Amino acid sequence: MSVSLSSTKTRAALRTSARASVELLVILVMAGVTLWLLGRMWSVVWPLIVGLLLTTLTWPLARFLRRHGWPPALAASVVMVLFLAAAVGVAALIAVPVASQSGELATGVADGIDKVREWAAGPPLNIDDDEITGALDSGMARLQDSVGSMVTTVVTGVSTVVNGVVTAVLALFLMFFFLKDGPKFLPWLARQLPGRLATDIPVVAARSWDTLGAFVRSQAFVGLLDAVFIGLGLWIVDVPLVLPLAVLTFVSAFVPVVGALFAGLVAVLIALVSNGPTDALIVLAIIIAVQQLEGNVFQPMIQSRGLGLHAAVVLLAVTLGASLAGIVGSLLAVPIAALIAVVWNYLREQLTDPEPEPDPAAEPEPDPEPDPDPDPDPDPAPAGATGPAPAS
């Protein structure tokens, strides 16, 4: 017997699918418009994001000072001064070693190129010097032909530096105001919103702030531990530019998974160029050991609160952010994914039906407890007694 599809159920399924597709399309259009507006306002949005990240990093110190009776403006000013002093100190730690060891590193690079040429000239490649020289001459010719584009690149680079300085100044001003007036924001926001939004938006904002602060501070501490241990290993192996490499390791920790690989690759390359393949392998072993220690010990202990994101989600978020917005995208991918998870979890809480409370009247009465010493004959006759005489 053949079974035919129900036309009523088929039309209902198609209508449901069409309605869901239209609703999804509207959501995607709204998301695209939002991203387009953020891109148009990026000169304002980017300093705001940087200011928020810096505020989450320095807020514990400001909160400590405020709780001990410091005025909000004074506490914010002291934290700002300490932060700027630390930033200038880190910049000095990077610039001085790079300037002092740049000649040694350049010599090491030249020696490394000679070693590569010697290796390429031998088996199995057997590339002679004429071919290598021809390739270098071709590269120099292309470089000379692209002088105009290089000038354009330099001008663009100068513009980028200027924009970076402006962004840094704006971010520092916003950081000061966030440290000073941050606790007043949520009550103010609740007064501005109508109806249920006055409750939902402040709750989501508070949870997002806690998640962002936990991420930034935990990543900073994990990056500091990585920088210390890897820096000690590089110093023991006598690799040049130890301090810059340690600082690069610290900064790269804010980009999960990819940042550690990038910092480790740079350290191994510098060790290979300056010290040779043996020390490069030792540096690689040190970096792998520290990364294993971080993944299995540091992060589970420090990130006890966690972000609620699977490692695969983190890797995919970093990859997608890097493909969409380069370094900035890879830096912001994981915090944005964590904030999306916060919003999604809150929506699930609001859309989930509460569990019905048990009805006491509907509960079955418990069975009576059995007598611990049952008596099969409650009124036994005395020994030797007989029953009642039969009626005559």
KOLLUM-594998 format. One record per atom (N, C-alpha, C): residue in one letter; x, z, y. Coordinates in steps of 0.1 Angstrom, whole numbers, plus 5000, padded with zeros to 4 digits. Each point is the difference from the previous one (the first is absolute). Layout:
N
aXZY...
REM end
This chain:
392
m500950004988m499150005012m500950005012s499849905009s500849995012s499650105011v500950055007v499850105011v500249935013s499050005009s500249945013s500250105011l500749965010l500250095012l498750025007s499950125006s498850035008s500349955014s499149925005s500149945013s499950115011t499250104998t499850105010t501350085001k500550044989k501350085001k501149925005t500149874997t501049915005t499949995016r498849975005r499850005014r500450135007a499650114994a500450135006a501550025000a500749964989a501450025000a500749915011l499549885001l500549915010l499850055014r498850055003r499750065013r500950125003t500250084990t500950125002t501449965002s500549904993s501449955002s500149945014a499049925004a500149935013a500050115011r499250104999r499950115010r501350075001a500650034988a501350075000a501149925005s500049874998s501049915005s499949995015v498849995006v499849995014v500550135007e499750124994e500450135005e501550015000l500649954989l501550014999l500649905010l499449895002l500649905010l499950065014v498950075003v499950075013v501150105002i500250084989i501150105001i501349945002l500349894993l501349935001l500249955014v498949945006v500049955013v500350115010m499350114999m500350115009m501450064999a500550004987a501450044999a501049915006g499749874999g500949905006g499950015015v498850025006v499950015014v500750135005t499950114992t500750125004t501549985000l500649934990l501449984999l500449905011w499249915004w500349915011w500150075013l499050095002l500150085013l501250095000l500350064988l501250095000l501349915003g500049884995g501149915003g500149975015r498949985006r500049975015r500450125008m499750124995m500350125007m501350074994w500849924993w501150064993w501050075010s500149955012s501050075009s499550145004v498850034997v499550145003v499850074986v499649934990v499850064987v501350054994w501149925001w501350044994w500650135006p500050015013p500550135005p499150124996l498749974999l499150114996l500350044985i500349904991i500350044987i501450074999v501049965007v501350065000v499850145006g499250025010g499850135006g499450104990l499049954992l499350084990l501050044989l500849904996l501050044989l501050105005l500549985012l500950105005l499450145002t498750005004t499350125002t499850084987t499649924989t499950074987t501350064996l501149945003l501350054996l500450125008t499650015013t500550115008t498950115003w498849974995w498950105002w500250144995p500650014988p500250144995p500850095009l501049955007l500850085009l499150035013a499349905005a499150035011a499050104997r499449994988r498950094996r500650144999f501350024995f500650134999f500250065014l500549925009l500250055014l498750045006r498949924998r498750035006r499450134994r500250024987r499550124994r500750135005h501249985005h500850125005h499950015015g498949955006g499750025014g500649915010w500649894995w500649905010w498849925005p500049975013p499049915006p500249864993p498949934999p500049864993p501049915007a500049995013a500949915007a501550034997l500350145001l501450044998l500449974985a499150034991a500449974986a500249864997a499149915006a500249864998a501349955007s500350055011s501349965007s501250044992v500050124995v501250054992v500149914988v498949974993v500149924988v500549865003m499549945012m500549875004m501550005002v500550105007v501450015003v500850014988l499650084990l500750024988l500049874992f498949935000f499949874993f500949905006l500049995013l500949905006l501550034998a500350135000a501450044997a500449964986a499150024991a500349974986a500149844998a499149935007a500149855000a501349955005v500450065012v501349955006v501250044991g499950124994g501150044991g500149914988v498949964994v500049904989v500649875004a499549955012a500649875004a501550015002a500550115005a501450025002a500750004986l499450074991l500650004986l500149864994i499149915004i500049874994i501049915008a500050015013a500849915008a501550024999v500450135000v501450035000v500749954987p499550044988p500649954988p500049854999v498949935004v500049864999v501049935009a500250065012a501049945010a501450034995s500250114994s501450044995s500449924988q499049974991q500349944987q499649854999s499749955012s499549864999s501249904996g501250035005g501149914997g500350014985e500050124994e500350024986e498949934992l498850015004l498949944993l500249845000a500349955012a500249865001a501149954991t501150075000t501149974991t499650004985g499250104997g499450014986g499149884997v499249965009v499249884998v500849884998a501049985008a500949884998a500750014987d500550114996d500650014986d499049974989g498850055002g498949984990g499749854999i500049935012i499849854999i501149934993d501350055002d501149944993d499950024985k499550124996k499950034986k498949914994v498949985007v498949914995v500549864999r500949955009r500549874999r500949984988e500850114998e500949994988e499250004987w498950085000w499250004988w499349874998a499549945011a499349874999a501049894996a501250015003a501049904996a500450004986g499750114993g500450014986g498849974991p500250004987p498949974991p498950115001p498749974998p499549874995p499649915011l500150045013l499549915011l501049895003n501350045001n501149905003n499749935013i499750075011i499749945013i501350005007d500649895004d501350005007d499850035015d501150025007d500050055014d499449895009d500249874996d499549895009d498550015001e499350024988e498650015001e499550125008i500750114998i499650125008i500349985015t501149935003t500349985014t499049905006g499649904992g499049905004g498650075003a499750104991a498750075002a500150095013l501250065002l500150085013l500049915012d500649884999d500049915012d498549955003s499349984989s498649965002s499250115006g500350124995g499350125006g500350015015m501349985004m500450015014m499349895008a499949884995a499449895007a498550045003r499350054990r498650035002r499950125010l501050095000l499950115009l500249955014q500949905002q500249945014q498849925004d499349934991d498849935003d498950095005s500050124995s498950095003s500350105011v500949965009v500450095011v498750035009g499249895002g498950025008g499050104995s499849994987s499150104993s500650145000m501350015000m500650135000m499850065014v500149925010v499850065014v498550055001t499149924994t498650045000t499850134992t500750014989t500050124992t500550125008v501149985007v500650115008v499050045011v499449915006v499050035011v498850084994t499649954988t498950074993t500450144996g501350014996g500550134996g500050105012v500549955011v500050085012v498550055004s499149904999s498650045003s499550104990t500449994987t499650104990t500650135003v501250015005v500650135003v499350065012v499749925010v499250055011v498750064996n499349924992n498750054995n500150124991g501150014993g500350124992g500250125009v500749995011v500250115009v498750045007v499249905004v498750045006v499150074990t500049954987t499250074990t500550144997a501350025000a500650134998a499650105012v500149955012v499650095011v498550035000l499149904997l498650034999l499750104988a500749984989a499850084989a500450155003l501150025007l500450135004l499050075009f499549925010f499050065009f498750044992l499649914991l498850034992l500350124990m501250014995m500450114992m499950135007f500450005013f499950135008f498550045002f499249905003f498650035002f499350044987f500449944989f499450044987f500450154997l501250035002l500550144998l499350105009k499849965012k499450095010k498550014998d499349894998d498550015001d499449964986g500849994990g499549954987g498850084994p500150145000p498950084995p498649985007k500149955013k498749985007k499349874997f500749914992f499549874998f498750004992l500050074988l498949994991l498750065006p500150125007p498850055007p499549905011w500949945007w499649905010w499349884994l500649964988l499449884993l498650034995a499850124995a498750044994a499050005011r500450045013r499050005011r499649865004q500949904998q499749865005q499249924990l499950044987l499349924990l498650054998p499149904997p498650044998p499750034986g499050084997g499450024987g501150054990r499849944988r500950044989r501449965002l500349905008l501449965003l500850115006a499350095007a500750125006a500650094989t499449994988t500650084989t500949924991d499649884997d500849924991d501449965005i500049945012i501249955006i501150115002p499650125005p501150115001p500550044987v499150014990v500450044986v501049904995v499749875001v500949904995v501350005008a500050025013a501250005008a500850124996a499450124998a500850124996a500749974986r499349954991r500649974987r501149905001s499849895008s501049905002s501250065006w499950095010w501150065006w500850094990d499350074992d500750084990d500749924990t499449894995t500749914991t501249935006l499849955013l501249945006l501150095003g499750135004g501050105002g500850034988a499250024989a500650034987a501049894995f499549875002f500949894996f501249995008v499950015013v501249995009v501050114998r499550124999r501050114999r500650014986s499249974990s500649994986s501049894999q499749885005q500949894999q501350035008a499850075011a501250045008a500950094993f499450104993f500850104993f500749934987v499249924993v500649934989v501149905004g499849935012g501049925005g501350075004l499850135006l501150085003l500850044988l499350044989l500750034988l500849884994d499349895000d500749874995d501249975008a499950015014a501149975008a501250104998v499750134998v501150104998v500749974986f499249984990f500749984987f500749874999i499449895004i500649875000i501250005009g499950065012g501150015009g501250084994l499750114993l501150074994l500749914989g499249934993g500649914989g500849895007l499649945010l500849905007l501250065006w500050125005w501150065006w501150044989i499550044988i500950034989i500749874995v499249895000v500649874995v500949945011d499950055012d500849955012d499549865004v498749995001v499449875005v499950015015p500349905007p499950005015p498650015005l499850045013l498750005006l499150094993v500450124996v499250104993v498850045008l500350045013l498950055008l498949905003p500449875004p499049905001p499249974988l500650004988l499349984988l499150124996a500450125003a499150114998a498850005009v500249965013v498949995009v499049884996l500649894995l499249894995l499250054988t500550084991t499350054989t498850095004f500350085011f498950095005f498949925006v500349905008v499049925006v499249914990s500749954990s499449924990s499150084991a500150135000a499150084991a498649995005f499749965012f498749995005f499349884995v500749914993v499449884993v500150034986p499050054993p500250044986p500349884991v500850034990v500449904989v501049905006v499549925009v500849895006v501250055008g499750105008g501050065009g501250054993a499850074989a501150064992a500949884994l499349904995l500749884994l500949945011f499449985012f500849935011f501250095004a499850135002a501150085004a501150014989g499650004988g501050014989g500749874999l499349885002l500749874999l501149995011v499750055012v500949995011v501350094997a499750124995a501150094996a500949944990v499449944989v500849944990v500849885005l499449915008l500749895006l501250045008i499950105008i501150055008i501150064991a499650074990a501050054991a500749894992l499349904997l500649884993l501049935009v499649985013v500949935009v501250085003s499850135003s501150085005s500950064989n499450054988n500750074990n500249934987g499249894998g500149934987g498950034991p499949934988p498950014991p499950134993t501150074998t499950134993t499350105008d500450025013d499350095009d498649965002a499749875000a498649955002a499150044989l500650004987l499250044989l499850155001i501050085004i499850145002i498950045010v500149925011v498950025010v498749974995l499949894992l498749974994l499550114991a500950054992a499650114991a499550135008i500750035011i499650115009i498649985005i499849885005i498749975006i498950004990i500249954988i499050014989i499750144997a501150084999a499750144996a499250085011v500449975012v499250075011v498649955001q499849874997q498649955001q499250064988q500650024988q499350064989q499750145003l501050075006l499750145004l498950015010e500049915010e498950005010e498649974993g499949904992g498849974994g499450104990n500950074993n499650094990n500050155004v500750035011v500150145004v499650025014f500649935010f499750025014f498649985004q499549874997q498749975005q498950084993p500050024987p499050094994p499950145006m501250055004m500050145006m499650005014i500549905008i499750005014i498749945004q499649894993q498749945003q499050064990s499850135001s499050074991s498649965003r499849975013r498649965004r499849864996g501049915001g499949874996g499149915009l500149874997l499249915008l498849944991g500050044988g498949954991g500149854998l501249945000l500249864998l500949984988h499649914991h500949964988h501249935005a501150014992a501249945004a499949845001a499149954991a499849855001a499349975013v499150085005v499349985012v501050005012v500950104999v501150015011v500849885000l500549954988l500849885000l499349885005l498749984996l499349885005l499750015015a499850125005a499750025014a501349975008v501150044996v501349975007v500249854999t499849944989t500249854999t499149925009l498750045000l499149935009l500350035014g500350125004g500450035014g501249925005a501049994991a501249935004a499749855001s499249944992s499649865001s499249975012l499250105004l499149975012l500750035013a500850115001a500650045013a501450044999g500749964990g501550034999g500350144999i501050055007i500550144999i498950095005v499349975010v499050085005v498950024990g499649894994g499050014989g500450084988s501249994996s500550084989s500150155004l500250035012l500150145005l498650065000l499049925004l498750065002l499149984988a500449934990a499149964989a499550134993v500950094996v499650114992v499250105008p500350035013p499150095008p498649945001i499949865003i498749945001i499350014987a500649974989a499450014987a499550144997a500850105004a499550144999a498850035008l500049955013l498850035009l498849924994i500249884995i498849934994i499550094988a500950064992a499550084989a499350125005v500450065011v499350115006v498649965004v499849895007v498749955004v499149974988w500649944990w499249964988w499650134993n500850104998n499650124994n498950075007y500150005014y498950065008y498749934998l500049875000l498849924998l499450034986r500950014990r499550034987r499350144999e500650095008e499350145000e498749995007q499949915010q498749995007q498949924992l500549914992l499149914993l499650054986t500750104996t499750054986t498850105001d499149984991d498950094999d500450144995p499550105007p500450144995p499450034986e500850074993e499550044986e498750095002p499049974992p498850085001p500350154996e499450095007e500150144997e499250034987p500550084992p499350044988p498750085003d498949974993d498750065002d499950124991p499950125006p500050124991p498850004991a498849955005a498850004992a500149904988a500849905001a500249904989a500950044989e500850115003e501050044990e499350074988p500449974988p499350074989p500550144999e499050094996e500350144999e501050024988p500950095002p501050024989p499350074988d500449974988d499550064988d500350155000p499050084995p500350155000p501250034991e500850095004e501250044992e499550064987p500649974989p499650064987p500450154999d499250074993d500350144998d501350024992p501050085006p501350014993p499850064986d499050094998d499850074987d498649974995p499749894996p498649974996p499550094988d498850045001d499450094990d498949924993p500249964988p499049924994p498750084997d500150134998d498850084998d500050115011p499249985010p500050105011p499550134997d499150024990d499450134996d500150024985p501250024995p500150014985p499350134995a499550004988a499450124994a501150094995p499750135002p501050104994p500249984986a501250054996a500349994985a499050084992g499449944989g499150064992g498550005004a499849955012a498649995005a499449874995t498750014999t499249884995t499149955011g499549894998g499149945010g498750075000p499149975009p498750065001p499249974987a499250104996a499249994988a498949905002p499849934990p498949905001p498650065001a499249945007a498650065002a499349994987s499350114998s499250014987s498749945002
REM end
